């Protein structure tokens, strides 16, 4: 019902509708004249047959014959009358059964459907719209980003270049507008001047055109773009992009940094002022098999374990939580504290003496980025790629990654790790199961294109999974809320909140924040200084700010309690 008014408004104001009304009037006028003529002729032919009927009966007979109802209660006896009946019948078929339905569909039903479509997919945002995010593509990153924008109450609009595509996106329950990505009027209608951000995740040339077009209208709106090629970074910046990322390259580098041969130390994945957040796999470290309280991590290094990833599932740590080979620790601390962690626990290279290469399955952009990082760290690696056009150097092995001979030539029997980087999640799941079947002890690090496949890849046997959609969306959402929120993993956030009046004067231990909400206080900001991993006995001041880490649900509980 909410679309009835816009539909009627569009339908009435449309030039096409006005033209159709004129054509319909002409058609109905011709049809009316024809019915009148037939009715008059019916009256006179009946008089020739010495029958007399009223003028109303003449109209009745004409309409029943033209509409092919033919009740048969009034008939002609002469050949002239029968010939006249045939003429009326044939013209009725033409006008009422062919032309009238066609005219109705063409002039009214089709425009009405178009009015419905345009009401669902407008070409502009209402006046006064502000603080919204404009998205120029519909892909996994956009889908993931929209969910996060909804969470933080950001308005958004996805631009679709044609009506049919816009309707498809609308049917998926997304807010979409129709417009040309290279037309300045599109962005004016989307209130670009008051927008919080524009995100362009198309190909490099389209992104350049979008950035250049938007900068003609607004000099201030932040523009976030993705670059596929290295040389496109400078071009996009010159065109007006505020932030240029290479999400595929970032994903490949992140996958490479999590392999056993790279480092078993803490990989920094986020920064919040001087506070660093890092991930550290427990596989083949002295921590494996111990509980958190047995590890004495805080006493030895000063870092705080704020969470654990266990095959894609995030858990709040407890003193008795056991650290297994598949556990990835989420650590919070200063640069010095993380360095101390590496000194004590990063001992993989001490006893890892094999010269077996790390396997990279897929030589696309993600695979090449992973290979580059391993090359820089002087880690042996082989890349398996079946497309001969992507073969680059003697470290590439041409062949199908699902073929045992190809994997054997690449070194699957001795490799410490395998990185699966194809752009097809179904293939990634297949290769994960296959590699796990071949080697139960190998570390498998896999890429996921859609978040819905992360759990599937873990169930298939992957030790670590990184989502292309989550990584891109997290990077963008962090730009919207600088110094307030850091979303560095799916569903896991770092955020800053002022100390509630009910907590002022209490120590961290007395506040019971972690017990009540599931959030961990990892720093306290006081008078422009940041106390990282504060002691539980530290008192909370009235004007202090707490830096906390927790899942989305935990953050919501904290906001509900201390709103």
C-alpha positions as CSV (number, residue, x, y, z in Angstrom):
1,X,0.0,0.0,0.0
2,X,2.9,2.4,0.7
3,X,3.7,2.4,-3.1
4,X,0.2,3.3,-4.3
5,X,0.6,7.1,-4.1
6,X,4.0,7.2,-6.0
7,X,2.6,4.8,-8.6
8,X,-0.4,6.9,-9.3
9,X,1.7,10.1,-9.2
10,X,4.1,8.7,-11.8
11,X,1.3,7.2,-13.8
12,X,-0.6,10.5,-14.1
13,X,2.4,12.7,-14.7
14,X,4.1,10.5,-17.3
15,X,4.2,11.9,-20.8
16,X,3.7,8.4,-22.1
17,X,0.5,8.0,-20.1
18,X,-0.8,11.3,-21.4
19,X,-0.1,10.2,-25.0
20,X,-1.7,6.9,-24.3
21,X,-4.9,8.6,-23.0
22,X,-5.2,10.4,-26.3
23,X,-4.7,7.2,-28.3
24,X,-7.2,5.4,-26.2
25,X,-9.8,8.1,-26.6
26,X,-9.4,7.9,-30.3
27,X,-9.8,4.1,-30.2
28,X,-12.9,4.3,-28.0
29,X,-14.4,7.1,-30.2
30,X,-14.0,4.9,-33.3
31,X,-15.4,1.9,-31.5
32,X,-18.4,3.9,-30.3
33,X,-19.1,5.2,-33.8
34,X,-18.9,1.7,-35.2
35,X,-21.4,0.4,-32.6
36,X,-23.8,3.2,-33.4
37,X,-23.6,2.5,-37.1
38,X,-24.1,-1.2,-36.6
39,X,-27.1,-0.6,-34.3
40,X,-28.7,1.7,-36.9
41,X,-28.1,-0.8,-39.7
42,X,-29.6,-3.6,-37.5
43,X,-32.7,-1.5,-37.0
44,X,-33.2,-0.9,-40.8
45,X,-32.4,-4.5,-41.9
46,X,-34.9,-5.8,-39.4
47,X,-37.5,-3.4,-40.9
48,X,-36.8,-4.9,-44.3
49,X,-37.6,-8.3,-42.7
50,X,-40.8,-6.8,-41.3
51,X,-39.5,-7.0,-37.8
52,X,-39.4,-4.1,-35.4
53,X,-37.2,-3.7,-32.4
54,X,-36.3,-0.8,-30.1
55,X,-33.1,1.1,-30.4
56,X,-31.9,-0.3,-27.1
57,X,-32.4,-3.8,-28.6
58,X,-30.2,-2.7,-31.5
59,X,-27.3,-1.8,-29.2
60,X,-27.9,-5.0,-27.2
61,X,-27.7,-7.2,-30.4
62,X,-24.6,-5.3,-31.7
63,X,-22.6,-5.8,-28.5
64,X,-23.5,-9.5,-28.0
65,X,-22.4,-10.3,-31.6
66,X,-19.3,-8.2,-31.5
67,X,-18.2,-9.7,-28.2
68,X,-19.0,-13.2,-29.6
69,X,-21.5,-14.0,-26.8
70,X,-24.2,-14.6,-29.4
71,X,-27.2,-15.5,-27.2
72,X,-29.2,-16.4,-30.3
73,X,-32.4,-14.7,-29.0
74,X,-32.4,-12.2,-32.0
75,X,-31.4,-13.5,-35.4
76,X,-31.8,-12.5,-39.1
77,X,-33.6,-14.6,-41.6
78,X,-32.4,-13.0,-44.9
79,X,-29.0,-13.5,-46.5
80,X,-28.4,-9.7,-46.2
81,X,-29.0,-10.0,-42.4
82,X,-26.7,-13.0,-42.1
83,X,-24.0,-11.3,-44.1
84,X,-24.4,-8.2,-41.9
85,X,-24.1,-10.5,-38.8
86,X,-20.8,-11.9,-40.2
87,X,-19.4,-8.4,-40.7
88,X,-20.4,-7.4,-37.2
89,X,-18.9,-10.6,-35.7
90,X,-15.5,-10.2,-37.6
91,X,-15.2,-6.6,-36.7
92,X,-16.0,-7.4,-33.1
93,X,-13.2,-10.0,-33.0
94,X,-10.8,-7.5,-34.4
95,X,-11.8,-4.6,-32.1
96,X,-12.9,-6.2,-28.9
97,X,-10.9,-9.4,-28.7
98,X,-7.7,-8.3,-30.3
99,X,-7.3,-4.5,-30.4
100,X,-8.9,-3.7,-27.0
101,X,-6.8,-6.1,-24.9
102,X,-3.7,-5.1,-26.7
103,X,-4.5,-1.4,-26.2
104,X,-5.2,-2.0,-22.5
105,X,-2.0,-3.9,-21.9
106,X,0.2,-1.6,-24.0
107,X,-1.3,1.7,-22.9
108,X,-2.2,1.0,-19.3
109,X,-1.1,-2.3,-17.8
110,X,2.5,-2.1,-18.9
111,X,2.9,1.6,-17.8
112,X,1.3,0.7,-14.5
113,X,3.9,-2.1,-14.0
114,X,6.6,0.4,-14.9
115,X,5.1,2.8,-12.4
116,X,5.3,0.1,-9.7
117,X,8.9,-0.7,-10.6
118,X,9.9,3.0,-10.5
119,X,8.2,3.5,-7.2
120,X,10.2,0.6,-5.8
121,X,13.5,1.8,-7.4
122,X,13.5,5.6,-7.2
123,X,16.1,7.8,-9.0
124,X,16.7,10.1,-6.1
125,X,16.8,10.3,-2.4
126,X,14.4,12.5,-0.4
127,X,15.5,16.1,0.3
128,X,17.3,16.4,3.7
129,X,18.9,13.0,3.5
130,X,22.3,13.2,5.2
131,X,25.0,11.0,6.7
132,X,24.3,8.2,4.3
133,X,26.7,5.9,2.4
134,X,26.4,5.6,-1.4
135,X,27.4,2.2,-2.8
136,X,28.1,1.8,-6.5
137,X,28.1,-2.0,-6.9
138,X,26.4,-5.0,-5.5
139,X,28.9,-7.7,-4.5
140,X,29.8,-9.8,-1.4
141,X,31.6,-6.8,0.1
142,X,28.6,-4.6,-0.3
143,X,26.3,-7.3,1.2
144,X,28.5,-7.6,4.2
145,X,28.9,-3.8,4.5
146,X,25.2,-3.2,4.4
147,X,24.7,-5.4,7.4
148,X,27.2,-3.4,9.4
149,X,25.7,-0.1,8.3
150,X,22.4,-1.2,9.5
151,X,23.9,-2.1,12.9
152,X,25.3,1.4,13.3
153,X,22.2,3.0,12.0
154,X,23.7,4.4,8.8
155,X,21.5,5.0,5.9
156,X,22.7,3.7,2.5
157,X,21.7,3.5,-1.2
158,X,23.0,1.1,-3.8
159,X,23.2,2.4,-7.3
160,X,22.0,0.1,-10.1
161,X,22.6,1.1,-13.7
162,X,19.4,-0.5,-15.1
163,X,15.8,-1.0,-13.9
164,X,15.8,-4.8,-14.1
165,X,19.0,-5.1,-12.0
166,X,17.5,-2.6,-9.5
167,X,14.4,-4.7,-9.1
168,X,16.5,-7.8,-8.5
169,X,18.4,-6.0,-5.7
170,X,15.1,-4.6,-4.3
171,X,13.6,-8.1,-4.2
172,X,16.5,-9.1,-2.0
173,X,15.4,-6.4,0.5
174,X,18.1,-3.8,-0.2
175,X,17.6,0.0,-0.7
176,X,18.4,0.7,-4.3
177,X,18.3,3.6,-6.7
178,X,18.6,3.7,-10.5
179,X,21.3,5.9,-12.0
180,X,24.2,6.2,-14.4
181,X,27.5,5.8,-12.6
182,X,29.2,8.4,-14.9
183,X,26.4,11.0,-14.7
184,X,26.9,13.9,-12.2
185,X,23.1,14.3,-12.0
186,X,22.9,10.8,-10.4
187,X,25.0,11.9,-7.5
188,X,23.2,15.2,-7.1
189,X,20.0,13.3,-6.8
190,X,21.6,11.0,-4.2
191,X,22.6,14.1,-2.1
192,X,26.3,13.5,-2.4
193,X,27.1,16.8,-0.8
194,X,25.7,15.6,2.6
195,X,26.7,11.9,2.2
196,X,29.1,10.3,4.8
197,X,30.9,8.3,2.2
198,X,30.9,6.9,-1.3
199,X,32.2,3.4,-1.9
200,X,33.3,2.4,-5.5
201,X,34.1,-1.3,-5.8
202,X,33.9,-1.7,-9.5
203,X,36.7,-2.2,-12.0
204,X,39.5,0.3,-12.1
205,X,38.3,2.4,-15.1
206,X,34.8,2.6,-13.7
207,X,36.1,3.6,-10.3
208,X,38.2,6.3,-11.8
209,X,35.2,7.7,-13.7
210,X,33.1,7.6,-10.5
211,X,35.8,9.4,-8.4
212,X,36.4,12.1,-11.1
213,X,32.7,12.7,-11.5
214,X,31.9,12.9,-7.8
215,X,34.8,15.3,-7.2
216,X,33.3,17.7,-9.7
217,X,30.3,18.0,-7.3
218,X,31.8,17.6,-3.9
219,X,35.3,18.2,-2.7
220,X,34.8,16.9,0.8
221,X,32.9,13.6,0.7
222,X,35.2,10.7,1.4
223,X,35.6,8.3,-1.6
224,X,36.7,4.7,-1.0
225,X,37.8,2.8,-4.0
226,X,39.2,-0.7,-4.8
227,X,42.2,-1.0,-7.2
228,X,42.8,-4.2,-9.0
229,X,46.1,-3.2,-10.6
230,X,49.1,-1.6,-8.8
231,X,49.4,1.2,-11.3
232,X,45.7,2.2,-10.8
233,X,46.4,3.4,-7.2
234,X,48.0,6.6,-8.3
235,X,45.4,7.2,-11.0
236,X,42.5,6.7,-8.6
237,X,44.1,9.1,-6.1
238,X,44.6,11.7,-8.9
239,X,41.0,11.2,-9.9
240,X,39.9,12.2,-6.4
241,X,39.7,9.0,-4.3
242,X,40.3,9.6,-0.6
243,X,41.2,6.0,0.2
244,X,42.4,3.4,-2.3
245,X,42.6,-0.3,-1.2
246,X,43.6,-3.5,-3.0
247,X,41.3,-5.9,-1.2
248,X,42.4,-8.9,-3.2
249,X,46.1,-8.2,-2.5
250,X,45.3,-7.5,1.2
251,X,43.6,-10.9,1.4
252,X,46.5,-12.7,-0.2
253,X,49.0,-11.1,2.1
254,X,46.8,-11.9,5.2
255,X,46.5,-15.5,4.1
256,X,50.3,-15.8,3.6
257,X,51.1,-14.2,7.0
258,X,49.1,-17.0,8.7
259,X,51.1,-19.9,7.4
260,X,53.4,-21.9,9.6
261,X,56.4,-21.2,7.5
262,X,55.9,-17.5,7.8
263,X,55.8,-16.9,11.5
264,X,54.2,-18.4,14.6
265,X,54.3,-15.0,16.2
266,X,51.7,-12.4,16.7
267,X,50.3,-11.0,13.4
268,X,49.0,-7.5,14.0
269,X,45.5,-7.2,12.5
270,X,44.3,-3.9,14.1
271,X,45.5,-0.8,15.8
272,X,43.6,1.5,18.2
273,X,45.9,4.4,19.1
274,X,48.9,2.7,20.8
275,X,46.9,-0.5,21.4
276,X,47.6,-3.3,19.0
277,X,45.4,-6.3,18.3
278,X,47.1,-9.4,17.0
279,X,46.3,-13.0,16.1
280,X,48.7,-15.8,17.0
281,X,48.1,-19.4,16.0
282,X,48.9,-21.9,18.8
283,X,49.8,-24.7,16.4
284,X,53.3,-26.1,17.2
285,X,54.1,-23.6,20.0
286,X,54.7,-24.3,23.7
287,X,51.1,-23.1,24.3
288,X,49.6,-26.1,22.6
289,X,47.8,-28.4,25.1
290,X,47.8,-25.9,28.0
291,X,45.0,-23.9,29.6
292,X,45.1,-20.2,29.7
293,X,45.9,-20.1,33.4
294,X,48.7,-22.6,32.9
295,X,50.2,-20.5,30.1
296,X,50.9,-17.5,32.3
297,X,50.8,-15.3,29.2
298,X,49.9,-12.1,31.0
299,X,52.6,-12.6,33.7
300,X,55.3,-13.5,31.1
301,X,54.5,-11.0,28.4
302,X,52.0,-8.4,29.6
303,X,49.5,-9.2,26.7
304,X,45.9,-10.1,27.4
305,X,44.1,-12.9,25.6
306,X,40.8,-11.2,24.7
307,X,39.4,-14.0,22.6
308,X,40.0,-17.3,20.8
309,X,39.1,-18.4,17.4
310,X,38.4,-22.1,17.2
311,X,37.7,-23.2,13.6
312,X,35.9,-19.9,12.8
313,X,34.0,-19.7,16.1
314,X,34.9,-16.9,18.5
315,X,35.0,-17.7,22.2
316,X,35.4,-15.6,25.3
317,X,38.4,-16.9,27.1
318,X,38.2,-18.4,30.6
319,X,41.1,-19.4,32.9
320,X,40.4,-23.1,32.3
321,X,40.0,-22.7,28.5
322,X,42.3,-25.2,26.7
323,X,44.6,-24.1,23.9
324,X,44.6,-26.7,21.1
325,X,46.5,-26.9,17.8
326,X,43.6,-25.3,15.9
327,X,43.3,-22.4,18.4
328,X,44.1,-18.9,17.2
329,X,44.7,-16.5,20.1
330,X,43.4,-12.9,19.9
331,X,45.9,-10.8,21.8
332,X,45.8,-7.2,22.9
333,X,48.9,-5.3,24.0
334,X,51.5,-2.7,23.2
335,X,54.2,-3.1,20.6
336,X,56.7,-4.0,23.3
337,X,54.4,-6.6,24.9
338,X,53.8,-8.3,21.5
339,X,57.5,-8.4,20.8
340,X,58.1,-10.1,24.1
341,X,55.4,-12.6,23.2
342,X,57.3,-13.4,20.0
343,X,60.6,-13.8,21.9
344,X,59.1,-16.3,24.3
345,X,56.7,-18.3,22.1
346,X,57.7,-17.7,18.5
347,X,60.1,-20.7,18.3
348,X,58.7,-22.4,15.2
349,X,61.8,-21.8,13.1
350,X,64.0,-23.3,15.8
351,X,62.9,-26.8,15.1
352,X,61.3,-26.4,11.7
353,X,64.2,-27.4,9.5
354,X,62.4,-28.9,6.5
355,X,63.0,-27.3,3.1
356,X,59.5,-28.3,1.9
357,X,57.7,-25.4,0.2
358,X,54.4,-23.9,1.2
359,X,51.7,-24.7,-1.4
360,X,49.5,-22.0,-2.9
361,X,46.5,-23.3,-4.9
362,X,45.5,-20.7,-7.4
363,X,47.7,-18.2,-9.2
364,X,45.2,-15.3,-9.4
365,X,45.5,-11.9,-7.7
366,X,45.1,-13.4,-4.2
367,X,47.6,-16.2,-4.9
368,X,50.1,-13.9,-6.5
369,X,49.9,-11.6,-3.5
370,X,50.4,-14.5,-1.1
371,X,53.4,-15.7,-3.1
372,X,55.0,-12.2,-3.1
373,X,54.8,-12.1,0.7
374,X,56.4,-15.5,1.0
375,X,59.1,-14.5,-1.5
376,X,59.9,-11.3,0.5
377,X,60.3,-13.5,3.7
378,X,62.4,-16.0,1.8
379,X,59.9,-18.8,2.4
380,X,59.9,-21.6,-0.1
381,X,56.7,-21.9,-2.0
382,X,55.1,-23.4,-5.1
383,X,52.0,-22.0,-6.9
384,X,49.6,-24.4,-8.6
385,X,47.7,-22.8,-11.5
386,X,46.0,-24.5,-14.5
387,X,45.7,-21.4,-16.6
388,X,49.0,-21.0,-18.7
389,X,48.5,-17.3,-19.0
390,X,48.9,-16.9,-15.3
391,X,52.2,-18.8,-15.0
392,X,55.0,-16.6,-13.8
393,X,58.4,-18.2,-13.3
394,X,59.7,-21.5,-12.2
395,X,57.8,-21.6,-8.9
396,X,54.6,-22.0,-10.8
397,X,53.4,-25.5,-11.5
398,X,50.8,-25.8,-14.3
399,X,48.1,-28.2,-13.6
400,X,44.8,-28.9,-11.9
401,X,45.0,-28.5,-8.1
402,X,42.4,-31.3,-7.8
403,X,44.8,-33.7,-9.6
404,X,47.0,-35.9,-7.3
405,X,49.9,-35.9,-9.7
406,X,49.9,-32.1,-9.8
407,X,49.8,-31.8,-6.0
408,X,52.6,-34.4,-5.7
409,X,54.8,-32.5,-8.0
410,X,54.1,-29.3,-6.1
411,X,55.1,-31.0,-2.8
412,X,51.9,-31.8,-1.0
413,X,53.5,-34.8,0.8
414,X,56.1,-32.6,2.7
415,X,54.5,-29.1,2.7
416,X,53.9,-27.6,6.1
417,X,51.0,-25.5,4.9
418,X,48.7,-25.1,1.9
419,X,47.0,-21.8,1.0
420,X,43.8,-22.2,-1.0
421,X,43.0,-19.0,-3.0
422,X,40.5,-19.7,-5.8
423,X,37.6,-17.3,-6.3
424,X,35.1,-20.2,-6.2
425,X,34.0,-21.3,-2.7
426,X,32.8,-24.6,-4.0
427,X,36.2,-25.4,-5.3
428,X,37.8,-24.2,-2.1
429,X,35.7,-26.5,-0.1
430,X,36.5,-29.4,-2.4
431,X,40.3,-28.7,-2.3
432,X,40.1,-28.4,1.5
433,X,38.5,-31.8,1.9
434,X,41.0,-33.3,-0.6
435,X,44.1,-31.8,1.0
436,X,42.9,-32.8,4.5
437,X,42.4,-36.4,3.2
438,X,45.9,-36.5,1.8
439,X,47.5,-34.9,4.9
440,X,45.9,-34.9,8.3
441,X,48.7,-32.9,9.8
442,X,49.1,-30.1,7.2
443,X,48.0,-26.6,8.0
444,X,45.2,-25.4,5.6
445,X,44.6,-21.7,5.2
446,X,41.7,-20.9,2.9
447,X,39.9,-18.0,1.3
448,X,36.2,-17.6,1.5
449,X,34.4,-15.3,-0.9
450,X,31.0,-15.4,1.0
451,X,30.7,-15.3,4.8
452,X,28.1,-18.0,4.6
453,X,30.8,-20.5,3.5
454,X,33.3,-19.8,6.4
455,X,31.7,-22.4,8.6
456,X,31.6,-24.9,5.7
457,X,35.3,-24.5,5.1
458,X,36.1,-25.0,8.7
459,X,34.0,-28.2,8.7
460,X,35.8,-29.3,5.6
461,X,39.1,-29.2,7.5
462,X,40.5,-25.7,7.1
463,X,42.5,-24.5,10.1
464,X,42.1,-20.8,9.2
465,X,39.6,-19.1,6.9
466,X,39.6,-15.5,5.8
467,X,36.6,-13.9,4.2
468,X,37.1,-11.5,1.3
469,X,33.7,-9.9,2.0
470,X,34.3,-9.4,5.8
471,X,37.8,-8.0,5.3
472,X,36.7,-5.4,2.8
473,X,33.6,-4.4,4.7
474,X,35.5,-4.2,8.0
475,X,38.1,-1.9,6.4
476,X,35.4,0.4,5.1
477,X,33.3,0.5,8.3
478,X,36.4,1.4,10.3
479,X,36.8,4.5,8.2
480,X,33.3,5.7,9.1
481,X,33.8,5.5,12.9
482,X,37.5,6.5,13.4
483,X,38.7,6.4,17.0
484,X,35.4,5.0,18.2
485,X,35.1,1.6,16.7
486,X,37.5,-0.9,15.2
487,X,35.9,-3.9,13.6
488,X,38.7,-6.3,12.7
489,X,37.0,-9.6,12.5
490,X,33.5,-10.8,11.7
491,X,31.3,-10.0,14.6
492,X,34.3,-8.9,16.8
493,X,34.7,-5.2,17.6
494,X,36.9,-2.9,19.6
495,X,35.1,0.2,20.8
496,X,35.6,3.2,23.1
497,X,32.9,4.3,25.6
498,X,33.0,6.8,28.5
499,X,32.9,5.4,32.0
500,X,29.3,5.3,33.2
501,X,28.5,7.2,36.4
502,X,27.5,3.9,38.2
503,X,31.1,2.6,37.6
504,X,33.0,5.7,38.6
505,X,35.2,5.0,41.7
506,X,35.0,1.2,41.2
507,X,37.9,-1.0,40.3
508,X,37.8,-3.1,37.2
509,X,37.5,-6.2,39.3
510,X,34.5,-4.7,41.2
511,X,32.8,-3.5,38.0
512,X,32.2,-7.1,36.8
513,X,32.0,-5.7,33.2
514,X,33.3,-8.9,31.6
515,X,31.0,-11.2,33.7
516,X,27.9,-9.1,33.0
517,X,28.4,-8.2,29.4
518,X,31.1,-10.5,27.9
519,X,33.2,-7.4,26.9
520,X,36.8,-7.2,28.1
521,X,38.4,-3.9,29.1
522,X,41.8,-3.8,27.3
523,X,42.7,-0.1,27.9
524,X,41.7,2.9,29.9
525,X,42.1,6.4,28.4
526,X,42.8,9.0,31.0
527,X,44.1,12.6,30.4
528,X,45.4,11.8,26.9
529,X,47.3,8.7,28.1
530,X,46.4,5.1,27.3
531,X,46.8,2.5,30.0
532,X,47.0,-0.7,28.1
533,X,45.9,-4.0,29.8
534,X,45.3,-2.2,33.1
535,X,45.5,-4.1,36.4
536,X,42.2,-5.3,37.7
537,X,42.7,-3.1,40.8
538,X,42.8,0.1,38.7
539,X,40.0,2.5,39.7
540,X,37.7,3.9,37.0
541,X,37.5,7.7,36.9
542,X,34.4,9.7,36.1
543,X,36.1,11.3,33.1
544,X,37.9,8.2,31.9
545,X,37.1,6.3,28.7
546,X,37.3,2.5,28.4
547,X,38.5,0.7,25.4
548,X,36.7,-2.7,25.2
549,X,36.7,-5.7,22.9
550,X,33.7,-8.0,22.4
551,X,31.3,-9.6,20.0
552,X,28.5,-7.6,18.5
553,X,26.1,-9.2,21.0
554,X,28.3,-8.4,23.9
555,X,28.7,-4.8,22.8
556,X,24.9,-4.5,22.6
557,X,24.5,-5.9,26.1
558,X,27.0,-3.4,27.5
559,X,25.2,-0.5,25.7
560,X,21.8,-1.7,27.1
561,X,23.2,-1.9,30.7
562,X,25.2,1.3,30.7
563,X,23.3,3.4,28.1
